[in-house]
Every structure is written in structure tokens, then in C-alpha cells.
Amino acid sequence: MLQLFQMGARSLWQHRTRTLLLGAAIAAVSALLIALTSLSTGMRTTMLVSATTLSTGHLNVAGFYKVTSGQSAPVVTDYRKLMDVVKDAVPEIDYLTERGRGWAKIISDTGSMQVGLAGVDISKEAGFKKVVTALSGNLDDLAKPGAIVIFEEQAKKLEVKVGDRLTISAATPRGTSNTIDVTVVAIGQNIGMMSNWNTFMNGTSLRELYQLNDDTAGAIHVYLKDINQVKTVQARLRKVLAEKGYGVMDDDPRAFWMKFQSVNREDWTGQKIDVTTWEDEISFVKWTVDGLTGLAVMVTIVLLVIIGVGIMNVMWITIRERTREIGTLRAIGMQRARVLGMFVIEGFLLGLAGTVSGTALGFAFSAALNAAHAKVPVAAQLFLMTDHLVMLPTVAWAVFAVLFITGVITAVSLVPSFLAARMKPITAMSHIG
């Protein structure tokens, strides 16, 4: 076998111009696959960090309260008792916090816009300041009554700065309108789509706006030590809550604000708990990551087909040029299996060298883009959830690229190699090239 590898390597070296051209094409496909998957992994990671800071935990224990069968509010009553149940049922918890939820009209002297409101206790938000960067003001001032944090794009639309006053108008769970005046204490850097409609205000002030008591929250955000356990924990927690006598909503993998219509049509009143994952809460934007991953696979397949056809043609030409050599080898006793193996190993070595080189190039390209903090257009920030490209190449994708592409190239070389092995020695030796 070692001899066959030596013969395959020497053959590739003898035809090094052709080898370099084919190897470069294979390397380009491998590098493109690594770059695209690095981008999708970076988007997914950025989305996870941003989403689980701005609007969701790894797991969310929330729900709806209905005063009448046709009117619901995204609140949880007696949330402290519910938090104790969650703590007992989920030993995998890293930390958890509660937040208020709302949707309201925010008004400045020059404009207005509809925004999502998150009522927070900034002292309990361990990851908040790791993701939200204040361009001006101080995020810690969210602890003050009547404080609100908005984002750069929102500040431009409303034409406000730190210290300016805003008025928030919203409908309470009982259907009445209420307003509250707030002060902008900080303006955060945009974080893509999620920061277009999210704002953060003092949790106590949010309760005042919606006329809620101190034991009412919008959602309990649960952060796990291992996010890969989220589905298992979700199923267990739903079961435990039902056993504890809580009304639990049917599993619906959508963001909470997309459920209002269906909840309002249901004939019940009182409290029902909804347990969702972070992927459920951002399902409306997660498709961008899935789409990019799908695009990476499609592009790779198309390019592999093109390169595969090219390699097969080159192998045909190579075999035609080496017909007399094949005949000589067969005449001196080389078996068909070894002739087949010699050509297949050539394809394998070519594919392996090309994919390893391409994977290394993809890693280097990703590292260079990360180091450069390459800016992305504002429109792209909506989906990337960051103002610069984040590339995260992974060992898993690198191994997949090497094994898959090398395997395809080796498989493509089987057909011409098999036909070469079937040549009769006398026919091959009498061939005139």
C-alpha cells in the first residue's frame, strides 16, 4: 500500500502544473465552505448572545393573564413563588432574572415610534453590560426611577440625547390607557435588528405604566450552565409546572408577541404559563442563519459538481496519456486491483492536499476579517445583529470539509480508475499516444 501512495505522489509531482490547477480549485471550494460556515456560526453565536441579553433567556418562563376571555396581557402573577419552583426543578441554572414586558408608543418633542419595553433591574442583569455598549450616558442609571435606555437609531428618529425627557403611552391589562414620563439615561450602540424595537426601562417604572403590583413580572429569564440542555430542561419544567397546578400553554415555538391573536381566541381567563426557548423567541430572525448555512451547502455542492466533472475529465486524459504505462505495469504482473488503487490514491491525495490547504486558507481568511473588524452596511446589521463581521470557524466544520470533499474527489476518480484497471496489457502496450 505504501508503494501505491509513493507512485501516486510521484505521478502528481510529474504533472505538477495540472495538479496545482486542480488543487487550487479544490482549495478554493474548501476555503469558501469554511468562510460561509464561519459566518453562519458567527451569526448564530452573535444572535445567541444578543438575543439572550436583549429579549430572552436561554429558557423563558412567561405566559399570559386574561382579565376577560378576549383580552390578554403578557404578565406572570406571583412570580416570586414561580421562581422558587423553577429553581427547585432546574439544578442546571447558572442564574435567572425577571423582566417586565410591554409594547408602547414612545413620544418625543419631534416624533414618536412604537417600541418593545423591557423592565429590568440592572443590578441583577449579569450579562447586560457585556452586550450593550453605551455610546453616551451610564447604563447603571437604569436603577433610577423613570429611567430608560434607547439605542442609537431610535435616538436619531426621536431626535433626543441623554438627559432628554420622553413620554410613554400604553394600554394597561384592563384596557385603559396610561402614560408615564421617563428620562433617557443612556444611548446604546445598535445591535442589529434586535435593537430596532427594544428599549429598556426601570422595572418599577414599567409596573407603574401598566398599573401592575410588585409581585407581577413579564417573564422569568433562565440562563443555564450548558445551553445544549435547553430542550431537556424545557420538557422537564413544563411537566413540573403542570404537576404543581399551574395552567401550562401548549408548546408553541413562536415569539410571545406572535401569540396574542391565538391566545385571545381561546376561551379561558386567569393565568397560563408558557415555557419557551431562546430559539422560539427569535424564530422570526433565526431563518437568516439557517438560510446562510443552506446557501453554504448549496454553493459547495454546485462547485463540487463542477470540479468533479473537471477532475473526471482530467483523469480520462491522464489515463489516455499513460495507457502504455498501464500496459507495461500490467505486463510485469501488477494486478488490476493495484492499478485501480494507484489511480484512486492519486485522486485521494489530490483531494486531501487541496482540502487541507483550503481549510487552512479559510481559517486564515476568517481570522483576518475578525482582526480587521470589517464593518457591514446598516441594512445587513439588521440580520447579522452586529456592526461588524464575526467569523467563527470550527474544528467540526473543518473536519467535515476535509472528509466530505476528499471523499467526493476520491469517489469521482473511481470510474476512470476502474476502466484503466480493466485494460488488457497487450492492447494498452500497443496503444499509440
Protein Blocks (a to p, Z undefined) as FASTA:
>chain_A
ZZmmmmmmmmmmmmmmmmmmmmmmmmmmmmmmmmmmmmmmmmmmmmmmmmmmmmpcfbdc
eddddfbfkbccdddehklmmmmmmmmmmmmbfbdcdddddddddddfkbccdddddddd
fklmmklmmmmccfbdjfklmmpghiacddfklmmmnopaehiacddddddfkopacddd
dddfbdcddehjklmmgccddfklmmmmnopafkbcfbdcdddfblklmmmmmmmmmmmm
mmnopacdddddbdfklmmmmmmmpccehjddddddfklmmmmmmmmmmmmmmmmmmmmm
mmmmmmmmmmmmmmmmmmmmmmmmmmmmmmnopafklmmmmmmmmmmmmmmmmmmmmmmm
mmmmmmmmmmnopacdfklmmmnopabdcddddfklmmmmmmmmmmmmmmmmmmmmmmmm
mpcfklmmmpcZZ
